[in-house]
Amino acid sequence: MQLRTKMHRQNTLLTCLVLSALTLSHSSYADFPSLKNEKQRSDSSDGQTRSEPAAAPQEIDVAIKQAIDTSLQPFSGSVLLLKDGKPLLTVNKGRGISKNTSFVIASLSKQITATLILQAVDAGKLDLNHSLNSYLIDNRTLDEDEMLEADDDYHTDTESERDEDFDAKFETAPEPETVLEAEAILASQIVIDADSELKQTENSDLALSSQKVGSSQAVGSSAIIYGIDVESAQNKPYIDPNRYNESITLHHLLSHTSGVSKLGKPNRFEAGSQFQYSNFGYSLLGEILERVNQQTLAQQIADFKLTYRLGGLYAEIGTIDNIRQRAPSLAIGLNEAGGILAPSGLEVTESLLPAGGVIATAKAFATFQRKLHSGKLISPQSYQQMTSSHTDIEFLWPNMSYGYGLRISREDGITEYSHTGYLPGYMSMTLHYPEFNLDLVMLENISLNVNDLDRVFELHNQIRASIRESLIYAKSLEKSRLIDTKDKIDSTNKSEARKETQI
């Protein structure tokens, strides 16, 4: 009798543990959408109806590789998929593309800039709640001609560190053909806009017309998607020509909620009241970093690379041809124009650098991303700020919000930190799933014409959808396993209780 009582208590304790796991392991399990082709089964122990997971989707690496190989659009670039920091898939496709090829990472640069800002916050140099003017206007401590020049000799990796700290700058990459083969380009008939480069200039404003994305979602303009900086004309009674809007803080700049305009122009909206993607806002963050650290941003990125062993990450100013003289591994960016792919002629300026001009290999950015999300780059408090949803956003993908340099999704109970990038000649996408410790980095040296967003981002959307399908399936399996374990324990407990009653 005592033995049976002891066994009953042990089973009861195990039941509590399983129930706790169901409750705490991710409350979002209860919010899982029903998967197509689900089968219903009856559990004889309690008469309740259960749902079994749908048939297993294709393996993630196989699905991604197949999507790239069968894409109707030309693809040239590097893709790296990591699970627990170990490669599941490596793709290097295109003329002259190898694992050591580097790319302009476009708006993925914002993650680097946001990280440097938060490191300065951790060091007590910056306060997220202080105003933009307090750093750039009121406390000018350094003139432009006093800025320290970037050291061209900062790449000091030893041979023993080559694999981890590969220096992409000095690896020779074969020259791609100026024009790719017609069949690789003209997958579909398109209208080419030769002036679709995403440049920020003080006197020109660029906004693309609204387009339907996916089956029904409308996106207002490419400014929402990949950061074409849009300036809107407004009239105000008085604007101080020497100051930015007084209410703009670093928090607003990091989260694209500042509404900032150039000096002497009215703010686009009340700071903090709405989201509007702003490359210019991140350019200002770059200026702030230069002032508080008294170094050029390029030099700060060089030091960041050395400190955290990110050998394929670097920053250079100039045209692509000019940069390639110092960094021959940089892939030449090809832009779709006039029915062909031709060198884009992109120039990385000082203002573009913090918003979209950083250069990296897929491995280097994946290493950065892994270290960022494992707590090795910024404090827990800063990481919490970076990954918090500060504002909802309209995007290609539904139910998205923005943190600091990161887009955030928690749809289907799966946390996703992501960003995408687009510049003339370069496209990029990064995804991180903390629950699964899964990372994807996708860097390309082809930019398709932005007049057809469905076509431009088709491969990005397809790859993301394949990953999410697999992760949703994995979570549904885990949920079913926990429920089955609980049912077995409940059945055992009932059986033990009946035996005790009979005795």
C-alpha positions as CSV (number, residue, x, y, z in Angstrom):
1,M,0.0,0.0,0.0
2,Q,2.8,2.4,0.9
3,L,4.6,1.5,-2.3
4,R,1.5,2.2,-4.4
5,T,1.0,5.6,-2.6
6,K,4.6,6.5,-3.3
7,M,4.2,5.6,-7.0
8,H,1.0,7.6,-7.1
9,R,2.7,10.7,-5.7
10,Q,5.6,10.3,-8.1
11,N,3.2,10.1,-11.1
12,T,1.3,13.2,-9.8
13,L,4.6,15.1,-9.5
14,L,5.5,14.1,-13.1
15,T,2.1,15.2,-14.3
16,C,2.7,18.6,-12.7
17,L,6.1,18.9,-14.4
18,V,4.6,18.1,-17.8
19,L,1.8,20.6,-17.3
20,S,4.3,23.2,-16.3
21,A,6.3,22.5,-19.5
22,L,3.1,23.0,-21.6
23,T,2.4,26.3,-19.8
24,L,5.9,27.7,-19.8
25,S,7.6,26.3,-22.8
26,H,5.9,28.8,-25.0
27,S,2.5,30.1,-24.3
28,S,2.1,30.6,-28.0
29,Y,1.6,26.9,-28.5
30,A,-2.1,27.5,-27.8
31,D,-2.2,30.0,-30.7
32,F,-0.9,27.7,-33.3
33,P,-2.9,27.9,-36.6
34,S,-4.2,24.6,-37.9
35,L,-1.9,23.1,-40.5
36,K,-3.4,22.0,-43.8
37,N,-3.9,18.3,-44.2
38,E,-4.2,17.8,-40.4
39,K,-5.8,14.5,-39.4
40,Q,-8.1,14.1,-36.4
41,R,-7.8,11.2,-34.0
42,S,-9.8,10.2,-31.0
43,D,-8.0,9.6,-27.7
44,S,-9.7,6.7,-25.9
45,S,-8.4,7.7,-22.5
46,D,-10.5,10.9,-22.3
47,G,-12.6,10.9,-25.4
48,Q,-11.2,14.2,-26.6
49,T,-10.2,14.9,-30.2
50,R,-6.6,15.6,-30.9
51,S,-4.9,17.1,-34.0
52,E,-1.8,15.4,-35.4
53,P,0.8,17.5,-37.2
54,A,0.6,17.8,-41.0
55,A,3.0,15.7,-43.1
56,A,6.5,16.8,-42.5
57,P,7.6,19.6,-44.8
58,Q,10.7,19.4,-46.9
59,E,14.0,19.7,-45.0
60,I,14.9,23.4,-44.7
61,D,18.3,23.1,-46.4
62,V,16.8,21.1,-49.3
63,A,13.9,23.6,-49.7
64,I,16.2,26.6,-49.8
65,K,18.6,25.0,-52.3
66,Q,15.7,24.0,-54.5
67,A,14.2,27.5,-54.3
68,I,17.5,29.0,-55.5
69,D,18.1,26.5,-58.2
70,T,14.6,26.7,-59.7
71,S,14.1,30.4,-59.3
72,L,12.9,32.2,-62.4
73,Q,15.0,35.2,-61.4
74,P,18.7,35.5,-61.8
75,F,20.6,34.7,-58.6
76,S,24.2,35.5,-57.8
77,G,25.4,35.5,-54.2
78,S,26.1,33.6,-51.0
79,V,23.6,31.9,-48.6
80,L,24.6,30.5,-45.2
81,L,22.1,28.6,-43.0
82,L,23.3,27.8,-39.5
83,K,21.9,25.7,-36.7
84,D,23.6,26.1,-33.3
85,G,26.4,27.9,-35.1
86,K,27.1,25.0,-37.4
87,P,26.4,25.2,-41.2
88,L,23.4,23.3,-42.5
89,L,23.6,24.8,-46.0
90,T,26.2,26.8,-47.8
91,V,25.5,28.2,-51.3
92,N,27.9,30.2,-53.4
93,K,26.4,30.7,-56.8
94,G,27.4,33.1,-59.6
95,R,30.4,34.1,-61.7
96,G,33.3,34.6,-59.3
97,I,31.3,34.0,-56.1
98,S,33.0,31.9,-53.4
99,K,32.8,31.6,-49.6
100,N,35.3,34.5,-49.4
101,T,33.3,36.9,-51.6
102,S,32.2,40.0,-49.8
103,F,29.1,42.1,-50.6
104,V,27.7,45.5,-49.7
105,I,25.1,44.4,-47.2
106,A,22.8,47.3,-47.7
107,S,20.3,47.9,-44.8
108,L,21.8,45.0,-42.8
109,S,24.3,47.7,-41.9
110,K,21.8,49.2,-39.6
111,Q,22.3,46.3,-37.2
112,I,26.0,47.1,-37.0
113,T,25.2,50.8,-36.4
114,A,22.6,50.0,-33.8
115,T,25.0,47.7,-32.0
116,L,27.7,50.4,-31.9
117,I,25.3,52.9,-30.5
118,L,24.2,50.5,-27.8
119,Q,27.8,49.7,-26.9
120,A,28.3,53.5,-26.4
121,V,25.2,53.5,-24.2
122,D,26.7,50.6,-22.2
123,A,29.9,52.6,-21.8
124,G,28.0,55.6,-20.5
125,K,28.8,57.8,-23.5
126,L,25.2,58.0,-24.8
127,D,21.7,58.0,-23.5
128,L,18.9,56.8,-25.6
129,N,16.5,59.4,-24.1
130,H,18.8,62.4,-24.9
131,S,18.0,64.5,-27.9
132,L,19.7,64.4,-31.2
133,N,20.6,68.1,-30.8
134,S,22.3,67.5,-27.5
135,Y,24.9,65.3,-29.3
136,L,25.2,66.9,-32.8
137,I,24.5,70.6,-32.1
138,D,25.0,71.5,-28.5
139,N,28.0,69.4,-27.7
140,R,30.3,69.7,-30.7
141,T,33.6,68.5,-29.4
142,L,35.3,67.7,-32.7
143,D,35.6,69.4,-36.0
144,E,35.4,67.4,-39.3
145,D,39.1,68.1,-40.0
146,E,40.0,66.7,-36.6
147,M,38.5,63.3,-37.3
148,L,41.0,60.5,-37.1
149,E,41.8,58.9,-40.5
150,A,41.0,55.2,-40.8
151,D,44.1,53.0,-40.7
152,D,44.4,51.1,-43.9
153,D,46.7,48.6,-42.1
154,Y,44.3,47.5,-39.4
155,H,44.0,44.0,-40.9
156,T,46.5,42.1,-38.7
157,D,45.0,38.6,-38.7
158,T,47.5,35.8,-38.3
159,E,47.6,32.7,-40.6
160,S,46.2,30.6,-37.7
161,E,43.2,32.9,-37.6
162,R,42.5,32.9,-41.3
163,D,39.5,30.5,-41.2
164,E,37.7,32.4,-38.3
165,D,39.0,35.9,-39.1
166,F,39.2,35.7,-42.9
167,D,39.9,39.1,-44.3
168,A,37.7,39.5,-47.3
169,K,39.5,42.7,-48.5
170,F,42.6,41.1,-49.7
171,E,41.2,38.0,-51.4
172,T,41.1,38.2,-55.2
173,A,37.8,37.6,-56.8
174,P,37.4,36.9,-60.6
175,E,35.9,39.6,-62.6
176,P,32.3,38.9,-63.6
177,E,31.1,39.6,-67.1
178,T,29.7,43.0,-67.5
179,V,26.5,41.6,-69.0
180,L,25.1,38.2,-68.0
181,E,23.6,35.8,-70.5
182,A,20.2,36.8,-71.8
183,E,18.4,33.7,-70.7
184,A,19.6,34.3,-67.1
185,I,18.2,37.9,-67.1
186,L,15.1,38.0,-69.2
187,A,13.1,35.5,-67.2
188,S,10.1,37.7,-67.7
189,Q,9.5,40.9,-69.6
190,I,10.0,44.0,-67.5
191,V,10.1,47.7,-67.7
192,I,13.5,49.1,-66.7
193,D,13.9,52.4,-64.8
194,A,17.4,53.5,-65.3
195,D,17.1,56.1,-62.5
196,S,15.9,53.7,-59.8
197,E,19.0,54.0,-57.6
198,L,18.3,54.5,-53.9
199,K,20.4,57.6,-53.3
200,Q,19.9,60.1,-50.5
201,T,20.4,63.7,-51.6
202,E,19.3,66.9,-50.0
203,N,17.5,68.1,-53.1
204,S,15.9,65.0,-54.4
205,D,13.0,63.0,-53.0
206,L,12.2,59.5,-54.2
207,A,9.0,57.6,-53.6
208,L,7.7,54.6,-55.6
209,S,4.1,54.2,-56.3
210,S,2.0,51.8,-54.2
211,Q,2.1,48.2,-55.2
212,K,0.3,45.0,-54.2
213,V,2.5,42.6,-52.3
214,G,1.5,39.0,-52.0
215,S,-2.2,38.1,-52.6
216,S,-3.8,41.1,-50.9
217,Q,-1.4,43.1,-48.8
218,A,-0.7,46.7,-50.0
219,V,2.6,48.4,-49.3
220,G,2.7,52.1,-49.5
221,S,6.1,52.6,-51.1
222,S,9.6,51.1,-51.2
223,A,10.5,53.4,-48.4
224,I,8.6,51.0,-46.1
225,I,10.4,48.0,-47.6
226,Y,14.1,48.7,-48.2
227,G,14.7,52.3,-47.1
228,I,14.3,54.7,-50.0
229,D,14.5,57.9,-48.0
230,V,11.4,60.0,-48.6
231,E,11.3,63.7,-47.9
232,S,7.9,65.3,-47.8
233,A,7.4,69.0,-48.2
234,Q,5.7,70.8,-45.3
235,N,5.2,74.4,-44.3
236,K,5.8,75.6,-40.8
237,P,5.7,79.1,-39.4
238,Y,9.3,79.0,-38.1
239,I,12.1,76.4,-38.4
240,D,15.5,77.0,-36.8
241,P,17.9,76.4,-39.7
242,N,20.6,75.3,-37.3
243,R,18.8,72.7,-35.3
244,Y,16.8,69.5,-35.7
245,N,13.4,69.0,-34.1
246,E,14.0,69.3,-30.3
247,S,11.9,66.2,-29.5
248,I,14.0,63.7,-31.5
249,T,15.9,61.3,-29.3
250,L,18.4,58.5,-30.1
251,H,15.5,56.0,-29.4
252,H,13.5,57.6,-32.2
253,L,16.3,57.5,-34.7
254,L,17.0,53.8,-33.9
255,S,13.4,52.8,-34.3
256,H,12.6,54.9,-37.4
257,T,10.0,56.9,-35.4
258,S,11.8,60.3,-35.5
259,G,10.3,61.9,-38.6
260,V,13.7,63.7,-38.9
261,S,14.3,66.0,-41.9
262,K,17.5,67.8,-43.0
263,L,18.5,70.9,-41.1
264,G,16.3,73.8,-41.9
265,K,13.3,71.6,-42.8
266,P,10.2,70.9,-40.7
267,N,9.9,67.4,-39.1
268,R,7.8,65.0,-41.1
269,F,5.6,64.2,-38.1
270,E,5.7,64.4,-34.3
271,A,8.6,62.3,-33.1
272,G,7.5,58.9,-31.7
273,S,4.0,59.2,-33.2
274,Q,4.5,56.8,-36.2
275,F,7.0,54.7,-38.1
276,Q,8.7,55.9,-41.3
277,Y,11.9,54.2,-42.5
278,S,14.7,56.7,-42.6
279,N,18.2,56.1,-44.0
280,F,18.9,59.7,-43.1
281,G,18.2,58.9,-39.4
282,Y,20.8,56.2,-39.4
283,S,23.3,58.5,-41.1
284,L,22.8,60.9,-38.2
285,L,23.5,58.0,-35.8
286,G,26.8,57.5,-37.6
287,E,27.7,61.2,-37.1
288,I,26.9,60.8,-33.4
289,L,29.2,57.8,-33.1
290,E,32.0,59.7,-34.8
291,R,31.6,62.6,-32.3
292,V,31.4,60.6,-29.1
293,N,34.1,58.1,-30.0
294,Q,36.3,60.7,-31.9
295,Q,36.9,58.3,-34.7
296,T,35.6,57.9,-38.2
297,L,32.9,55.3,-38.4
298,A,35.0,53.2,-40.8
299,Q,37.8,53.0,-38.1
300,Q,35.2,52.1,-35.5
301,I,34.0,49.2,-37.7
302,A,37.6,48.2,-38.2
303,D,38.2,48.1,-34.4
304,F,34.9,46.3,-33.9
305,K,35.9,43.6,-36.5
306,L,39.2,43.0,-34.7
307,T,37.8,42.9,-31.2
308,Y,35.1,40.4,-32.1
309,R,37.0,38.4,-34.7
310,L,34.8,39.3,-37.7
311,G,37.4,39.0,-40.3
312,G,35.1,39.4,-43.3
313,L,33.5,42.6,-42.1
314,Y,34.8,46.0,-43.1
315,A,34.0,49.5,-44.2
316,E,35.3,51.5,-47.2
317,I,34.4,54.8,-48.8
318,G,34.3,55.3,-52.5
319,T,33.0,53.8,-55.8
320,I,32.8,50.0,-56.1
321,D,35.7,50.1,-58.6
322,N,37.8,52.2,-56.3
323,I,37.0,50.0,-53.3
324,R,37.9,46.9,-55.3
325,Q,41.4,48.2,-55.8
326,R,41.8,47.8,-52.0
327,A,39.4,45.0,-51.5
328,P,39.4,42.8,-54.7
329,S,37.1,40.2,-53.1
330,L,34.2,42.6,-53.2
331,A,31.6,41.4,-55.7
332,I,30.7,43.9,-58.4
333,G,27.1,44.8,-58.0
334,L,24.9,44.3,-61.0
335,N,21.7,46.3,-61.5
336,E,18.9,45.4,-63.8
337,A,18.5,48.1,-66.4
338,G,17.6,48.2,-70.0
339,G,16.9,44.5,-70.1
340,I,20.4,43.5,-69.0
341,L,22.4,43.3,-65.8
342,A,25.2,45.9,-65.7
343,P,27.5,47.3,-63.0
344,S,25.4,49.6,-60.8
345,G,28.0,52.3,-60.3
346,L,27.2,52.5,-56.6
347,E,29.3,54.8,-54.5
348,V,29.6,54.2,-50.8
349,T,29.6,57.6,-49.1
350,E,30.1,58.5,-45.5
351,S,26.4,59.2,-45.1
352,L,25.5,55.8,-46.7
353,L,27.9,53.8,-44.6
354,P,25.9,53.6,-41.3
355,A,22.6,53.1,-43.1
356,G,23.6,50.7,-45.9
357,G,27.3,50.8,-46.9
358,V,29.0,48.2,-44.7
359,I,30.7,45.3,-46.5
360,A,30.8,41.7,-45.3
361,T,31.0,38.0,-46.3
362,A,28.1,35.8,-45.5
363,K,30.2,34.0,-42.8
364,A,31.3,37.3,-41.2
365,F,27.8,38.6,-40.9
366,A,26.5,35.3,-39.6
367,T,29.2,35.4,-36.9
368,F,28.2,38.9,-36.0
369,Q,24.6,37.9,-35.8
370,R,25.3,34.8,-33.7
371,K,27.4,36.9,-31.2
372,L,24.8,39.6,-31.0
373,H,22.0,37.2,-30.1
374,S,24.2,35.2,-27.7
375,G,24.9,38.3,-25.5
376,K,28.6,38.8,-26.5
377,L,28.3,42.3,-28.0
378,I,26.0,44.4,-25.8
379,S,24.5,44.2,-22.3
380,P,21.3,42.3,-21.5
381,Q,19.5,45.6,-21.0
382,S,20.6,47.0,-24.3
383,Y,19.7,43.7,-26.0
384,Q,16.3,43.9,-24.5
385,Q,15.9,47.4,-26.0
386,M,17.2,46.2,-29.4
387,T,14.8,43.3,-29.6
388,S,11.7,45.0,-28.1
389,S,8.8,45.9,-30.5
390,H,8.8,49.7,-30.3
391,T,6.5,50.3,-33.2
392,D,4.2,48.3,-35.6
393,I,5.2,48.5,-39.2
394,E,3.7,47.8,-42.6
395,F,5.9,45.4,-44.5
396,L,5.9,42.7,-47.1
397,W,5.4,40.2,-44.3
398,P,2.3,40.6,-42.0
399,N,2.3,41.4,-38.3
400,M,5.7,43.0,-38.2
401,S,7.2,45.5,-35.7
402,Y,10.5,47.3,-35.4
403,G,13.2,47.3,-32.6
404,Y,16.6,48.8,-33.1
405,G,18.0,47.9,-36.5
406,L,15.8,44.7,-36.4
407,R,12.4,43.8,-37.8
408,I,10.5,41.6,-35.4
409,S,7.8,39.0,-35.9
410,R,6.0,36.8,-33.3
411,E,3.5,35.4,-35.7
412,D,2.5,31.7,-35.2
413,G,4.2,31.7,-31.8
414,I,7.6,31.9,-33.4
415,T,10.0,34.8,-32.6
416,E,11.9,36.1,-35.6
417,Y,14.4,38.9,-35.8
418,S,15.1,39.9,-39.4
419,H,16.1,42.6,-41.8
420,T,16.4,43.0,-45.5
421,G,18.4,45.3,-47.7
422,Y,18.4,46.8,-51.2
423,L,20.9,49.0,-53.0
424,P,21.6,49.3,-56.7
425,G,23.7,46.2,-57.3
426,Y,23.1,44.5,-54.0
427,M,20.3,42.8,-52.1
428,S,20.3,41.0,-48.7
429,M,18.2,39.2,-46.1
430,T,19.0,37.9,-42.6
431,L,16.8,35.8,-40.3
432,H,17.3,34.7,-36.7
433,Y,15.1,32.4,-34.7
434,P,16.2,32.4,-31.1
435,E,14.1,29.5,-30.0
436,F,15.7,27.2,-32.6
437,N,19.1,28.9,-32.6
438,L,18.7,29.1,-36.4
439,D,20.3,31.7,-38.6
440,L,20.1,32.6,-42.3
441,V,22.3,35.1,-44.1
442,M,21.6,35.8,-47.8
443,L,23.9,38.3,-49.7
444,E,23.5,39.0,-53.4
445,N,25.2,41.1,-56.0
446,I,22.2,41.5,-58.3
447,S,19.4,44.0,-57.7
448,L,16.3,43.5,-59.7
449,N,14.1,46.4,-60.9
450,V,12.0,47.7,-58.0
451,N,9.0,48.5,-60.2
452,D,7.8,44.9,-59.6
453,L,8.2,44.2,-55.9
454,D,6.6,40.7,-56.1
455,R,9.3,39.7,-58.5
456,V,12.2,41.4,-56.7
457,F,11.5,39.8,-53.4
458,E,10.0,36.5,-54.6
459,L,13.0,34.4,-53.6
460,H,13.3,36.1,-50.2
461,N,9.7,35.4,-49.5
462,Q,9.8,31.8,-50.6
463,I,12.9,31.0,-48.5
464,R,11.4,32.6,-45.4
465,A,8.1,30.7,-45.9
466,S,10.0,27.4,-46.2
467,I,11.9,28.0,-43.0
468,R,8.8,29.1,-41.1
469,E,6.8,26.0,-42.3
470,S,9.5,23.7,-41.0
471,L,9.7,25.5,-37.6
472,I,5.9,25.5,-37.2
473,Y,5.9,21.8,-37.9
474,A,8.7,21.3,-35.3
475,K,6.7,23.2,-32.7
476,S,3.5,21.2,-33.4
477,L,5.4,18.0,-33.0
478,E,6.8,19.1,-29.7
479,K,3.3,20.1,-28.5
480,S,1.9,16.8,-29.5
481,R,4.7,15.0,-27.7
482,L,4.1,16.8,-24.5
483,I,0.3,16.2,-24.7
484,D,0.9,12.5,-25.3
485,T,3.3,12.3,-22.4
486,K,0.7,14.0,-20.2
487,D,-2.1,11.6,-21.4
488,K,0.1,8.6,-20.6
489,I,0.8,9.9,-17.1
490,D,-2.9,10.7,-16.5
491,S,-3.8,7.2,-17.7
492,T,-1.3,5.7,-15.3
493,N,-2.5,7.8,-12.4
494,K,-6.1,6.7,-13.1
495,S,-5.1,3.1,-13.2
496,E,-3.2,3.4,-9.9
497,A,-6.2,5.1,-8.3
498,R,-8.6,2.3,-9.4
499,K,-6.2,-0.3,-7.9
500,E,-6.0,1.5,-4.6
501,T,-9.8,1.8,-4.5
502,Q,-10.2,-1.9,-5.1
503,I,-7.8,-2.7,-2.3
